[in-house]
Amino acid sequence: MHESDFVGKAAEDAAEKKRPRILLADDDLELIAATCTLLQADFDVVGKVSDGLSLVEAAFKLRPDVIVTDIAMPKMNGLEAVRKIRSSLPGVKFVFLTTYDAKGYRREAQSLGAAGYVLKSSLHEELKQALHAAMEGTS
């Protein structure tokens, strides 16, 4: 092996270990803080916003791997924000974290290409799993 082979292998290993970049959007600041604590071991939380308009702006600026968003937020709901982001950043994945368990919301999230739909009541049990599935493309 040549020295350049080792450098290439090291770069490949580093790329494989890259932590997914997460953008959080929820108007419940305590929930955002708890979610950050939950995710910090496996993910890089690159931004936190509390309304839909800020979510759209932050997504274009930060270009995260995955966005975790609530549905009901001020200024613009999460579904509308995802529509706006998806049209310009099709590679970004989305996981909805919400209190809404209605099938209509789930269907709309699915129609927008959501990689996951997690109820806030199941945050600790399901969010990490949904994010890993989103990154692996197995939602």
C-alpha positions as CSV (number, residue, x, y, z in Angstrom):
1,M,0.0,0.0,0.0
2,H,1.1,3.5,-0.7
3,E,0.8,6.4,1.8
4,S,-1.9,7.9,-0.3
5,D,-4.0,4.7,0.2
6,F,-3.9,5.3,4.0
7,V,-4.9,8.9,3.6
8,G,-7.8,7.9,1.3
9,K,-8.9,5.2,3.8
10,A,-8.8,7.7,6.7
11,A,-10.9,10.2,4.7
12,E,-13.4,7.4,4.0
13,D,-13.5,6.4,7.7
14,A,-14.1,10.0,8.7
15,A,-16.9,10.4,6.2
16,E,-18.6,7.2,7.6
17,K,-18.4,8.6,11.1
18,K,-19.9,12.0,10.3
19,R,-22.6,12.8,12.7
20,P,-26.0,13.7,11.1
21,R,-26.8,17.4,11.3
22,I,-30.2,18.1,12.8
23,L,-32.4,21.2,12.8
24,L,-35.2,21.3,15.5
25,A,-38.4,23.3,15.1
26,D,-41.0,23.6,17.9
27,D,-42.6,26.5,19.8
28,D,-42.2,24.6,23.1
29,L,-38.7,25.7,24.2
30,E,-38.6,23.1,27.0
31,L,-39.3,20.4,24.5
32,I,-36.5,21.6,22.3
33,A,-34.1,21.6,25.2
34,A,-35.1,18.1,26.2
35,T,-34.8,16.9,22.6
36,C,-31.3,18.4,22.3
37,T,-30.3,16.5,25.4
38,L,-31.7,13.3,24.0
39,L,-30.0,13.7,20.7
40,Q,-26.6,15.1,21.6
41,A,-24.8,11.7,21.9
42,D,-25.6,10.7,18.3
43,F,-26.4,13.8,16.4
44,D,-25.2,17.4,15.9
45,V,-28.1,19.8,16.6
46,V,-27.1,22.7,14.3
47,G,-30.1,24.9,14.9
48,K,-33.2,25.4,17.0
49,V,-36.2,27.6,15.9
50,S,-39.6,28.2,17.3
51,D,-41.8,29.0,14.3
52,G,-42.3,28.0,10.7
53,L,-40.9,31.0,9.0
54,S,-37.7,30.7,11.0
55,L,-37.5,27.1,10.1
56,V,-37.6,27.9,6.4
57,E,-34.8,30.5,6.8
58,A,-32.7,28.2,9.0
59,A,-33.0,25.3,6.6
60,F,-31.7,27.3,3.7
61,K,-28.9,28.8,5.8
62,L,-27.8,25.6,7.7
63,R,-28.6,22.9,5.2
64,P,-29.2,20.1,7.8
65,D,-29.4,16.4,7.0
66,V,-32.7,16.1,8.9
67,I,-35.3,18.5,10.2
68,V,-37.4,17.5,13.2
69,T,-40.4,19.7,13.2
70,D,-43.7,20.2,15.0
71,I,-46.9,20.7,13.0
72,A,-48.5,23.5,15.0
73,M,-46.2,26.5,15.2
74,P,-46.7,30.2,14.9
75,K,-46.2,32.2,11.7
76,M,-46.3,29.1,9.5
77,N,-47.2,25.5,10.4
78,G,-44.6,22.7,10.0
79,L,-46.4,21.1,7.1
80,E,-46.3,24.4,5.0
81,A,-42.7,25.0,6.0
82,V,-41.8,21.5,4.8
83,R,-43.5,22.2,1.5
84,K,-41.4,25.3,1.0
85,I,-38.1,23.7,2.0
86,R,-38.7,20.4,0.1
87,S,-39.1,22.3,-3.2
88,S,-35.6,23.8,-3.0
89,L,-33.8,21.3,-0.8
90,P,-35.1,17.9,-1.9
91,G,-32.3,16.0,-0.1
92,V,-33.2,17.1,3.3
93,K,-35.1,14.6,5.3
94,F,-38.0,15.4,7.7
95,V,-39.3,13.8,10.9
96,F,-42.5,15.3,12.3
97,L,-42.6,15.4,16.2
98,T,-46.1,16.3,17.2
99,T,-49.1,15.8,19.5
100,Y,-51.4,15.2,16.5
101,D,-52.3,11.5,16.1
102,A,-55.0,12.0,13.5
103,K,-54.7,10.0,10.3
104,G,-55.1,13.1,8.2
105,Y,-52.0,14.7,9.5
106,R,-50.0,11.5,9.1
107,R,-51.2,11.1,5.5
108,E,-50.3,14.7,4.7
109,A,-46.8,14.2,6.3
110,Q,-46.4,11.1,4.2
111,S,-47.5,12.9,1.0
112,L,-44.7,15.5,1.7
113,G,-42.2,12.6,1.9
114,A,-41.7,12.6,5.7
115,A,-39.1,10.1,6.8
116,G,-40.9,9.7,10.2
117,Y,-43.8,10.8,12.3
118,V,-43.3,10.6,16.1
119,L,-45.8,11.5,18.8
120,K,-44.4,13.7,21.5
121,S,-45.7,11.2,24.0
122,S,-43.2,8.7,22.5
123,L,-40.3,11.1,22.1
124,H,-37.8,9.2,24.3
125,E,-38.7,5.8,22.8
126,E,-39.0,6.6,19.1
127,L,-37.3,9.8,18.0
128,K,-33.7,8.5,17.8
129,Q,-34.9,5.4,16.0
130,A,-36.8,7.5,13.5
131,L,-33.8,9.7,12.9
132,H,-31.5,6.8,12.3
133,A,-34.0,5.2,9.9
134,A,-34.3,8.6,8.1
135,M,-30.5,8.7,7.6
136,E,-30.5,5.1,6.4
137,G,-33.4,5.7,4.1
138,T,-35.5,3.0,5.8
139,S,-38.4,5.1,7.1
